[in-house]
């Protein structure tokens, strides 16, 4: 069965960096676009970034552009999010999600990893 | 950017009730509209894609309709496990979610 498991969250000071990982299993990872989506405590969902199956295309929300970098390693069935220059407003649960064959339709999600940006 | 709104923001209903949630896009998105259910402490779950297609494994009491700018999610007979928050999301352009509708017990 499809499984997505995020890791790498934690407490970081403003201006700091963190790298999130998402380990995928149960499907052919290299066939699918993948995204990161976040949810601030008590708030709604915000799409953060996507990456194409071969890493040729990436896109970012304006709120993270220039600070976050999405990448993937298809040999390791893994997705990453490098987060730099973190701000308090980046505090959220970060989910990795698989995009179904219909673009930008998220059919499987991980359980999420909490990132807290605080001094 | 396309903005998504939902109404109501919350509602109280009883088991067996018919529940309708509305989602509106700031411009036409054809049928590029998805619905998700999220329970506290859990990841969202895809219910409906392309406005009206039921995701595999989702009970048939869930249905979606609409096109252009106005969309509806209907739960025909609310079950105890349906108390949750529901989000719409447009997949026409850069993905954007609605603010959510919380369905709780009356």
Interface residues (C-beta under 8 A of the other chain):
Chain A: X35 X44 X45 X46 X47 X50 X59 X61 X95 X100 X102 X103 X104 X105 X106 X107 X109 X110 X111 X112
Chain B: X32 X34 X36 X38 X42 X43 X44 X45 X46 X49 X50 X55 X87 X89 X91 X94 X95 X96 X97 X98 X99 X100
